[in-house]
Amino acid sequence: MAASIEFHRREILSRLKDPRRGDGSTSIPLEIRWDPLTGRSARLAHFGAIKAQALDYEFYRRPEVIGHCPFCGPDREAQTPSFPRDLIPEGRLHRGQALLVPNLFPYDMHSTVCILTREHVVPLPGLTPEILTDGLGLGLEFWRRLQERSASGSTFPLMGWNYMPPSGGGLVHPHHQYFLIEEPGNRFRLEFEASASHAGVGDYWSALAARERELEERFIGSTGAWTWLAAFAPEGVLGEIIAILPGAWDLDHFDEESVASLSEGLIRCFRYFESASIHSFNAALFLGPRGQKHFAAHLRLVPRTFLNLRDMAPDVNFLKMLMDEPVSVLRPEELAAQIRPFFRESEHQRK
Ligand SMILES: [Zn+2]
């Protein structure tokens, strides 16, 4: 039996007198939604009030702005740390332009940086399928080699990506971060535990992918075995995209084909971002530890922007930072409708 997926929402009207209207009386719609897995709430409000702001890529290319970038130049290996021989005998991992090294400022025991490109500033059109598959492929190699060494294998493979400064990324030079972590952090621990308790009535992630595909409201498309959809209760001010690989419980179910079709979907999202003038995002790819069959591999992708270029205000404020209550100005159903055309070609190829 498929797990039941329930989408709870509450629509609210806020009445006020608007001086911009004739009689001044109006009602402003907003909505609260609850994530069907975790029950975490999110607000939809301020509809259409926030637009993604353009980024001046030439500014980031100025030598005085670049300063010293350890990921640039022909001697990037001399400027980056290497793994001890007992972890990775060759010291660093290479594939194409990509170079994976330990993070000089680690967040966990196994915390790495994967430099994706030789170029310092790479606008979205420059992030090719090869660049993405090389980077993700190196991450996969790192996960496999390090997890094999772990006796329990009970670590979560994680990829994180901050792209361009509105995302909070401190380095403009494109890079992923790959981790093997024992503590999955607040949100993913909640998801992991909720998936486990859901397992009694079926596999939540397969059920979510199937239900969204059936409803055709937030379903975006497919690339390979990945299902792409707009999150029902989004984390980002411009929404959130989720890609699910049903049945991919751990690294034994995640391979180079998974990486290639994930890259293809990311490229399609980037084409949408370009069309919507979105120049920055956060992404996280999570896999479960070995020995469980309820937490499927999934990627979360959240567009980021400065609220405006006058004050350079970030798009996160007290609601998200202190209440952990995200606000999105775009309905997930509208986001899905905007991205769907960029996935149609792959849908046809798949069939
Ligand atoms: Zn650089």
Residues whose N, C-alpha, C, O or C-beta is under 5 A from the ligand:
A	BS01	ZN	C69 F71 C72 H120 H173
